């Protein structure tokens, strides 16, 4: 009898992922990590595109390489907005932050595939190596 009661308490069928995270009390933490992962990835991609080494980037930020590693660590959410803004500026970019309706959910908006004008988006094909 206790097993059925426990199963019913954790039945998340039909609920959204955001609702599940809310019920578990971890939505804000998960969203913070998701945002940081995207920002760290964008900084790393731009560094790669500009062929800028971590040492060069750290020097331009007037910080240590270990500090830069923390900035680029997707799991480290304790990076300040000032640090993120300075890193973006060193790369010739700007950091854009906005407030939006909490019901929309950050996780739904973080990843968008770029679509070229006039070109229809085709589904990606995945191959399996044998």
N, C-alpha and C positions, 0 to 999 in steps of 0.2 A: 504494500500500500504506500509506503514512503517513497518508493521508486517512482510510482506514477505521479505523485505530488511534485517530486523534484523535476521530473521531465516536463510537466506542465508549466512550472515556474520558469523554465529556460527555453520554452518554445518560442523561437523568433521567426517562425514561418510567416510570411506575408509582411514582415516589417522591413523597413529600409535599412541599409547599412548604417546610416546616420542615427536612426532610432536605436539600433543595436548598440552602437558606441555610447550613446546617451545613457541607455539603461545600464551599461557596464560602468559608467562613470569615467570613461577614458576618451571621450570625443575631443576635448580640448588638447590633450596630450598628443593624440594621433594627428590632429590637424596641424599642431606646431611642428611635429616631425615632418609631415608631408610638405609643409611650406618650406622648411629649412632644406629638405632634400632637393626641392626644385631650385631654390636659390643657389645652393652649393653646386648643383649640376650646371646651372647656367653660367656661373662664374668660371668653373673648370672648363666648360666648352669654349667660352670666350678666350680664356688664357691659351687653350690649345690652338684656337683659330689664329690668334695673334702670335703664336709661337713664343709665349712669355713663360719663362721658367718660374718655379716657386721662389727661387732665390731672388730673381729680378722683381717679382711681385712684392715680396716681403720688403725688399729695399725701398721700393717706391711708396709702400704703405708706412714706412718708418717703424717696422715691427720685426719680430723674429720669424724664422721659418716655422717654428713650432706653433706660434700664434696663427700663422696662415693655415697650417694644417688643421687647427681647431675650426677656423672659419670655413674651410672646405669639407669638414667632417659633417656628413648629412645627419648624424645622430646628435650632434652638439647643438642644442637649441638655445644656449645661453649667450649667443653672439648678439651684440648690441646693434641697433639700427644705424648708429653712427659708423660702426666698423663696416657694415654691409654697404652703406652709402659711399664710404671712402674707397672700398674695393671696386665698386661699380665705376666710380669716377676715374680711378687709375686705368681702367679698361676703356675709358671713353664712353661709358654708359651711365644711365641714371637708374636709381631704384624708385619704383612706383608702388605706392601703398594706397589702398583704398578701403573704405568701410562699406560693407554690403549687408544685405538682409541675411540674418543668421539662419533663416529657414532654407536658403539656397544650398548651403554646405560648401565648404572649401574643397573637399576632395572631388566633387563633381566638376569643378572649374579649373583644376590645376593643369591638366594635360589636354592640349588641343593640337591636332595635326594641321599643319599649314596646307592650305589648298591654293593651288595656282589659279589665277583668273582664267576662265575659258577652258580649263582642263578638268574633266570629270575625275573625281577621286575613285581610284580602283582599289578593291580590297587587296590587302597584302597576302602574298603567298608564302607559306612556310614549307620548307622541305625537311624531311627526316633523314638524317645520315644513318646508313646501315653499317 
